[in-house]
Amino acid sequence: MKKHNFYAGPSILDQSVIKETACAVLNFAGTGLSLLEVSHRSKEFDAVMTEANQLFKELLEIPEGYEVVFVGGGASMQFCMVPFNLLNKKAAYLDTGTWSSKAIKEAKLFGEVDVVASSKDKNYTYIPKNYTVPEDVDYFHYTSNNTIYGTEIRKDPDVKARLVCDMSSDIFSRPIDVSKYDIIYGGAQKNLAPAGVTFAIVRKDALGHVEREIPTMLKYTTHIDKGSMFNTPPVLPVYSALQTLKWYKEMGGVKAMQKLNEEKAAILYDAIDNSKLFVGTAEEDARSLMNVCFVMKDEYKELEAQFADFAIKERGMMGIKGHRSVGGFRASLYNAMPKSSVEALVACMKEFEQKH
């Protein structure tokens, strides 16, 4: 039985990335040594870090004045690094889910936080509109894609404040105007690499304006100045990230990924909208292209466990169960997800519906 990987993270990688990484684990760059045991200071790994940085900038068309760093700690570490480095007096935050609310909690340790809007009142099933971001804030932070609730902001916000964004789960899924942002960050385990490495795109002249002392490891300038080599980087995830970046380029770049993602999501959302059993949980104008969340209609709730068993055990739809705070089902359609797997899920849903 073919397995289809809908896990929300760590999540699907293209097969070419997995194979290249596996080969490097056995013999890295012709050294006769494993990627797991070579020095990060070797010329072979230095070339990996350099190329990954260059491809990151090329694919996202990152302008001059920005640097890309690869660090540890996940997006959760960035929740505190961002205000540590940028928050002088006040920052504005948009609350659209679990991850943004955690970022808000951390930021409050460093200064005043203005939560300009929240969708918590409806269990984060929508993206707030018509909110005002004060012009006097140090930055405005938002989370572009909400993996748990299946909502997404797919356009760069039109505000006068500088932007900071957690793009953990939709980076490289569409073009971005990086010049609007001070920092874009994210864990790599959705659209880039195995868990263990975090990326940050940092506008250099946004740094150095806070008066507080910042621990060395939590300063962006530390990692910029040392080329992400201040301490030993997570070498295997960085190597896998490079393979993914190469794959993106071969696929036609970010715009090609956007087109494919829109096609995949349309297939699944169309099936949900025309189903007698299933219904989507996110409001239509807030629907994520990366994480499609749906449940059984109220009159068929008793069938949810049966569908989960059927989809996972009999049709190989792995990772299809929804997050415990939402329930139901979640299909994560990250960049590496092939359209054929989405079509297989739709066929599975229709087959179950016909039987019941």
C-alpha positions in Angstrom: 0.0 0.0 0.0 1.4 3.4 -1.0 1.8 5.8 1.9 0.8 9.5 1.5 2.5 11.9 4.0 0.1 14.5 5.3 1.9 15.1 8.6 2.0 18.8 9.7 5.6 18.7 10.8 8.1 17.3 10.7 6.7 16.7 7.3 7.1 15.6 3.7 10.4 16.3 1.8 10.9 15.6 -1.9 12.4 12.2 -2.5 15.4 13.7 -4.2 16.2 15.6 -1.0 15.9 12.4 1.1 18.1 10.4 -1.2 20.8 13.1 -1.5 20.9 13.5 2.3 21.1 9.7 2.8 24.0 9.5 0.4 25.8 12.3 2.3 25.3 10.4 5.5 27.2 7.6 4.0 29.8 9.5 2.1 29.8 13.3 2.2 31.2 15.2 -0.8 33.6 12.4 -1.7 35.4 12.7 1.6 34.8 9.0 2.5 33.4 10.3 5.8 29.8 10.7 6.9 28.1 14.1 6.9 27.4 13.2 10.6 31.1 13.1 11.5 32.9 15.8 9.5 34.0 19.2 10.8 31.6 22.1 10.2 34.8 24.0 9.5 35.8 21.8 6.6 35.9 23.3 3.2 33.3 20.8 2.0 30.7 21.9 4.6 31.6 25.6 4.3 30.7 25.2 0.6 27.3 23.8 1.7 26.6 26.8 4.0 27.7 29.3 1.3 25.5 27.8 -1.4 22.5 27.5 0.9 22.8 31.1 1.8 23.1 32.2 -1.8 20.2 30.1 -3.1 18.0 31.3 -0.2 18.6 34.9 -1.4 18.2 34.1 -5.1 14.9 32.2 -4.7 13.2 34.8 -2.5 14.9 37.8 -4.3 16.2 39.1 -1.1 17.6 42.6 -1.6 20.9 44.1 -0.5 21.1 45.0 3.2 19.7 41.6 4.4 21.4 38.5 5.6 20.2 34.9 6.0 21.2 33.0 9.1 20.8 29.4 10.1 20.5 28.8 13.9 19.0 26.4 16.4 16.2 26.6 18.8 13.2 26.5 16.4 10.7 29.3 15.8 10.1 29.2 19.6 13.5 30.6 20.2 12.8 33.3 17.7 9.7 34.3 19.7 12.2 35.8 22.3 15.1 36.7 19.9 12.9 39.1 17.9 11.9 41.3 20.8 15.3 40.9 22.5 16.9 42.5 19.4 14.1 44.8 18.1 11.7 45.8 20.9 12.7 49.2 22.3 9.4 50.4 23.7 6.3 48.9 22.0 5.5 46.3 19.4 2.2 45.3 17.7 1.1 41.7 17.4 -1.7 40.0 15.5 -3.1 37.0 17.3 -4.3 34.3 14.9 -3.4 31.1 16.6 -1.3 29.1 19.0 2.1 30.2 17.6 1.3 33.9 17.5 -0.1 33.8 21.1 3.2 32.2 22.2 5.1 34.9 20.4 3.0 37.5 22.2 3.7 35.9 25.6 7.5 36.1 25.0 7.4 39.7 23.7 5.7 40.9 26.8 8.9 40.1 28.7 10.7 42.9 26.8 8.3 45.8 26.5 4.8 46.9 25.8 2.8 44.7 23.4 -0.3 46.0 21.6 -2.4 43.0 20.4 -4.1 44.8 17.5 -6.7 42.1 16.8 -7.4 38.4 17.7 -9.5 35.6 16.2 -9.5 33.6 19.4 -13.2 34.3 19.9 -14.0 31.8 17.2 -11.2 29.3 17.9 -9.0 31.0 15.3 -11.1 30.0 12.3 -10.7 33.4 10.6 -8.2 36.2 10.0 -9.1 39.5 11.6 -9.8 42.5 9.4 -10.0 46.3 9.7 -7.5 46.5 12.6 -5.1 49.4 13.0 -1.4 49.1 13.5 0.0 52.1 15.4 2.8 53.9 13.4 4.9 54.4 16.5 5.6 50.7 17.2 9.0 49.2 16.7 7.5 46.5 14.5 4.3 44.6 13.7 4.5 40.8 14.1 2.2 38.3 12.6 2.2 34.5 11.8 1.5 34.0 8.1 0.2 30.4 8.3 -1.5 28.7 11.2 -0.9 25.0 11.0 -3.3 24.0 13.7 -6.4 26.0 12.5 -5.8 26.0 8.8 -5.8 29.8 8.2 -3.2 31.8 6.2 -2.3 35.4 5.3 -1.1 35.1 1.7 -0.3 38.8 1.1 2.3 41.0 2.7 0.3 43.3 5.1 -0.1 46.9 3.9 0.9 48.8 7.0 3.3 51.6 7.7 5.2 49.8 10.5 8.1 47.5 9.8 7.1 43.9 9.6 8.3 40.7 11.4 6.8 37.4 10.4 6.9 33.8 11.4 6.8 32.0 8.1 7.7 28.5 9.4 5.0 26.7 7.5 4.6 28.6 4.2 8.1 29.9 3.3 8.9 29.4 -0.4 5.2 28.7 -1.1 4.7 32.1 -2.8 6.6 35.3 -3.6 7.3 37.7 -0.7 8.3 41.4 -0.8 11.2 41.0 1.7 12.0 44.7 1.6 8.9 45.3 3.8 10.3 43.2 6.6 12.8 43.6 9.4 12.9 39.9 10.1 11.3 36.8 8.5 11.9 33.6 10.5 10.8 30.0 10.7 11.5 26.5 11.7 12.6 24.5 8.7 10.6 21.3 9.3 7.6 22.2 7.1 8.9 23.4 3.8 12.7 23.2 3.9 14.5 20.5 5.9 14.3 18.0 8.8 13.8 19.5 12.3 16.8 21.1 13.9 17.6 24.2 11.9 15.8 27.6 11.9 16.2 30.3 9.3 16.1 34.0 9.8 16.1 36.7 7.1 17.3 39.8 8.9 17.5 43.5 7.8 20.9 44.5 9.1 20.2 48.1 9.8 17.2 47.1 12.0 19.7 45.8 14.6 21.6 47.6 17.3 18.9 50.0 18.4 17.9 48.5 21.7 19.7 49.6 24.9 19.5 46.2 26.8 22.4 43.8 26.9 21.7 40.7 24.7 23.4 37.4 25.4 25.8 36.5 22.6 23.9 33.5 21.2 20.7 35.5 21.1 22.2 38.4 19.0 21.4 38.3 15.3 24.7 40.2 14.7 26.6 37.3 16.2 25.3 34.9 13.6 25.5 37.4 10.7 29.1 38.3 11.5 30.1 34.6 11.8 28.2 33.3 8.8 26.0 31.1 10.9 29.2 29.4 12.2 29.6 31.1 15.6 28.9 27.6 17.1 28.5 24.3 15.5 25.4 24.5 13.2 23.0 21.6 12.7 24.9 20.3 9.8 22.5 17.6 8.5 19.4 19.8 8.4 21.4 22.6 6.7 22.6 20.1 4.1 19.0 18.9 3.5 17.9 22.5 3.3 20.4 23.0 0.5 19.0 20.0 -1.4 15.5 21.4 -1.0 16.6 24.8 -2.3 18.2 23.2 -5.3 14.9 21.3 -5.9 12.9 24.5 -5.8 15.2 26.0 -8.4 14.8 23.0 -10.6 11.0 23.1 -10.2 10.9 26.7 -11.5 11.3 28.7 -8.3 8.8 30.2 -5.9 6.2 31.2 -8.5 6.0 27.7 -9.8 5.5 26.4 -6.3 2.7 28.9 -5.7 0.9 27.7 -8.9 1.2 24.1 -7.8 0.1 24.8 -4.2 -3.0 26.7 -5.5 -3.9 23.7 -7.7 -3.5 21.2 -4.9 -5.5 23.1 -2.4 -8.3 23.8 -4.9 -8.6 20.1 -5.5 -9.1 19.3 -1.8 -11.2 22.3 -0.9 -13.5 21.6 -3.9 -14.0 18.0 -2.7 -14.8 19.3 0.9 -17.2 21.9 -0.3 -19.1 19.4 -2.5 -19.1 16.6 0.1 -22.2 15.4 2.0 -20.0 14.2 4.9 -17.2 16.7 5.3 -17.1 20.5 6.0 -14.1 22.9 6.3 -13.4 24.6 9.6 -11.7 27.8 8.4 -13.7 30.7 7.0 -13.4 30.6 3.2 -11.4 33.8 2.7 -8.9 32.7 5.3 -8.2 29.2 4.1 -4.7 28.0 4.2 -3.0 26.4 1.1 -0.6 24.6 3.4 -2.9 23.0 6.0 -6.5 22.1 5.1 -8.6 21.4 8.2 -12.0 19.7 8.0 -14.4 17.8 10.1 -17.5 15.6 9.7 -20.8 17.5 9.5 -22.6 17.4 12.8 -25.1 14.7 11.7 -22.2 12.4 10.8 -19.8 13.0 13.8 -20.0 9.4 14.8 -18.2 8.4 11.6 -15.0 10.4 12.3 -13.2 7.5 14.0 -14.2 5.1 11.2 -13.0 7.5 8.5 -9.7 7.9 10.3 -9.2 4.1 10.4 -10.2 3.7 6.8 -8.0 6.6 5.5 -4.9 5.7 7.5 -5.0 1.9 7.7 -6.6 1.0 4.4 -5.6 3.8 2.1 -2.2 5.0 3.6 -3.2 8.6 4.4 -0.6 9.2 7.1 -0.9 12.1 9.5 -4.4 13.0 8.5 -5.8 13.4 12.0 -6.5 17.0 13.1 -4.7 18.7 16.0 -6.2 17.8 19.4 -7.4 21.4 19.9 -9.5 21.3 16.7 -10.3 17.6 16.1 -11.4 16.2 12.8 -8.8 16.0 10.1 -5.9 18.0 8.7 -4.2 17.5 5.4 -0.9 19.3 5.2 -0.1 20.2 1.6 3.4 21.6 1.8 5.5 22.3 -1.2 6.9 18.8 -1.5 3.4 17.2 -1.5 2.7 15.8 -4.9 -0.7 16.5 -6.5 -1.2 12.7 -6.9 -1.3 12.3 -3.1 -4.0 15.0 -2.9 -6.0 13.3 -5.6 -5.6 10.0 -3.7 -7.0 11.6 -0.5 -10.0 13.0 -2.4 -10.6 9.5 -3.9 -10.4 8.1 -0.4 -13.0 10.6 0.9 -15.4 10.0 -1.9 -15.1 6.2 -1.5 -15.9 6.5 2.2 -18.8 8.8 1.5 -20.3 6.3 -1.1 -20.2 3.6 1.5 -21.9 5.6 4.2 
